[in-house]
Amino acid sequence: MKEHYDYLIVGAGLYGAVFAQKAMEAGKTCLVIEKRDHIAGNIYTEAVEGIQVHRYGAHIFHTNNDEVWNYVNRFATFNRYTNSPVANYKGEIYNMPFNMNTFNKMWGVITPAEAQAEIERQRAAHYVAEPKNLEEQAINLVGTDIYEKLVKHYTEKQWGRPCTELPAFIIKRLPVRFVYDNNYFNALYQGIPVGGYTAMVEKMLEGAEVKLGVDYLADKAAWDAVADKVVYTGPIDAYFGYRLGALAYRSVRFETETLDMENYQGNAVVNYTDADTPYTRIIEHKHFEFGTQPKTVISREYSAEWKVGDEPYYPVNDEANGALYQQYKALAEGEEKVLFGGRLGEYKYYDMDKVIEAALAAWKAR
């Protein structure tokens, strides 16, 4: 370890890795410290039975940004994987996002005009001019059948409370497509890095000194002293010792198992949208890379309440937490040598391409 660095980067996830890579490209020295025992944050993948397993849930890269796509292709070759999840409602299988395949299965309609008419009929019967909760908002958008079978129970499991108690703005829009197209993201570029995300992040971090199992906040002053500037990608409220209170998150618990069969569910992602199934979805990892291994690995995902000490996944973007984040953001702006970034540092749900966009922009604006 050197005595001094240009940048101390707290967190070896995607934001930290991109910032470190750009800094080193410009001739800067970087020390990257990470609390976990591995790099790559929540996009970490590990080989099990020759299958790249997404330890922290499915991560499917998609973007319309040429700069971001060209950037990630410097560090990985992407396959042609297209996200086409299916929903299982009590044994009935529906295509996602909501499209003509969904509507044909739901109502037997064949033409877009028939589907539009049925949705409009259901919407009109229950329309609320000013939706007060998520249930009213969702029915306004897609009608009652799709809401009851494919939205209501999945959403309640995900958030741990009834849709009538969730704010309407959580579900401002739902993707409804009147074409026979199961491509969920509909992005110009889409795929999974061949060999997994960890290998991609390793290449980004080449040339940086990386230390794992390091708790920055446990010895903050000492770590701050080793660099001119700090890039902090941990929870913003934890940085300030939760002095204004803890920001709320939803967490996720995974049950992962290896099965002695070639193919468990025939698709990488299957959502379980009924109330009786306790998990929200099952991921079958081999299908992300069109695997032909003799065994398979699946992960069941259970949404969970979060408390300090748990792994935070999804920020609870209601008005109270938004206001609290703004107070922490004001404190952060007073930290002259520290840049706060990433989903935890900015209390924001980020797709991977947006994380990269933000890190590249932060480097340019430094």
MOBEL-V486372 format. One record per helix or strand. SS is the DSSP state (@ for helix, = for strand). FROM is the first residue (numbers start at 1). LEN is the number of residues. If there is no record, write none. Layout:
ss=SS from=FROM len=LEN
ss=SS from=FROM len=LEN
This chain:
ss== from=5 len=6
ss=@ from=14 len=12
ss== from=30 len=5
ss=@ from=41 len=3
ss== from=45 len=4
ss== from=51 len=4
ss== from=61 len=3
ss=@ from=66 len=7
ss== from=78 len=1
ss== from=86 len=4
ss== from=92 len=4
ss== from=98 len=1
ss=@ from=100 len=8
ss=@ from=112 len=15
ss=@ from=134 len=9
ss=@ from=144 len=16
ss=@ from=163 len=3
ss=@ from=168 len=4
ss== from=176 len=1
ss== from=189 len=3
ss== from=193 len=1
ss=@ from=197 len=8
ss== from=209 len=4
ss=@ from=216 len=9
ss== from=227 len=6
ss=@ from=236 len=4
ss== from=249 len=11
ss== from=269 len=4
ss== from=281 len=4
ss=@ from=285 len=5
ss== from=296 len=10
ss== from=314 len=2
ss=@ from=319 len=14
ss== from=338 len=3
ss=@ from=342 len=4
ss=@ from=352 len=14
